[in-house]
Amino acid sequence: MLSVTPELTDSHCHLDFPDFDGEVDAIIARARAAGVTRMVHICTRLRNEPLARTLAETHEGVFYSIGLHPMSVGKEEPMTTEQLVALSQHPKCVGIGETGLDYHYTPDTATAQQISLRAHIRAVQETGLPLIIHARDADADMEAILAEGMRDAPYSCVMHCFSSGPRLAEATLEMGFYLSMSGIAAFPKSGDLRAIFASAPLDRILVETDSPYLAPPPFRGRRNEPAHVVHTARIGAQVFGISEAEFAAATQANFDRLFMRAARGA
């Protein structure tokens, strides 16, 4: 009996980064050969939006988001709610972000990051698209601002590359948000993080690469790419004590529910 490769979605990758120059077609082909049928390319700057849109229009199964990365706040032109709403009207734009707070690398722009995050939250409230969050060393402020937004109007959200503490995991799950598992969860010393995922509902889990970063074993220390999401998914199946096919099916259904514009059959 022939085995069938489970289909997966890389819910967060950066196909326009210089690491992939001249190789995007081959990278997408390798992803498809590995069973990765959909990829969400994350746009992190306003000036990169035209390329993000072109990538999605050119390649079947490639979608994109629009947002300003928190580490770029202060270096790039701020994005207003009105700009985000207008740019997100394209049918292959499936989310808003990544946005969020990063006090590890860019604590000096904390106030500006918070202003930017709130603008993105207002945009998802207006459009109904999911919010894509980057959080590092900012758990308390992140929880407070996300909760503040929920009190104003409900919205959907994924905590991309989740590697924060159990309190933020619990709080965001209570808000109805999703946690995305990256290659970090596959690192040998990430037992505490795997425990956080194991305590979460399976129907709130996504998988991603965040490529070209955070390659899971056996590629750790090398350039990551969407095809490698299968290795993180293998660890995810172990975390939940289910088969790889069951984990893949669950994350596919979760992705369809959150990223409705990119859902199978949409």
C-alpha angles and dihedrals in degrees: 000000000000117000117231120222108236115241116242138180124221097216096190130031138136108227095168096061117116090247088075099043111147093000106078095107092051092045092052090047091052090049092053091048088055092052097261100137099170134038130183110213109208117220111207103180135041092235090058094057096095091055092046090053092047092050091053094045092049100047128055112229094022117115131171146210132214126223150107117264112232091234089058094053107113092026099059134048109274116252116230126214089247092055092048093050093048095047093046094064093089109108093233094050099098106170147016119242159344087223132137140100131310114182093162099070103013110029090143091072096046095124093048090047090055091051090049092048092053090051090054092048091054089051094055090046089055099042103034091230119134122262118236112212132201112193127178127162090339104093099137096048091041093054092046096050095044091049091047089055092049090054089056097047133334120258139166125249146173122213096221119217090358111212102141128112130289093259094061090044091053094045096049093045088053088055089056095254129144130240118219120213117218133179089281088076089060096054112112094237094050096092093126091052092049088052090055091053092046090057092052124089111265090228090066099055129105131175129222144160103217080210137218081039137059101026112194122231129311087036099041112143092025133090113291124220137179095265089065093066086089089071093054090047089054089057090045090057090052092049091055095038095237136114122278089245091053092048092048092050092049094050091046091054090046092051091049090052095050103034097044096170090059096042119130108264093015 
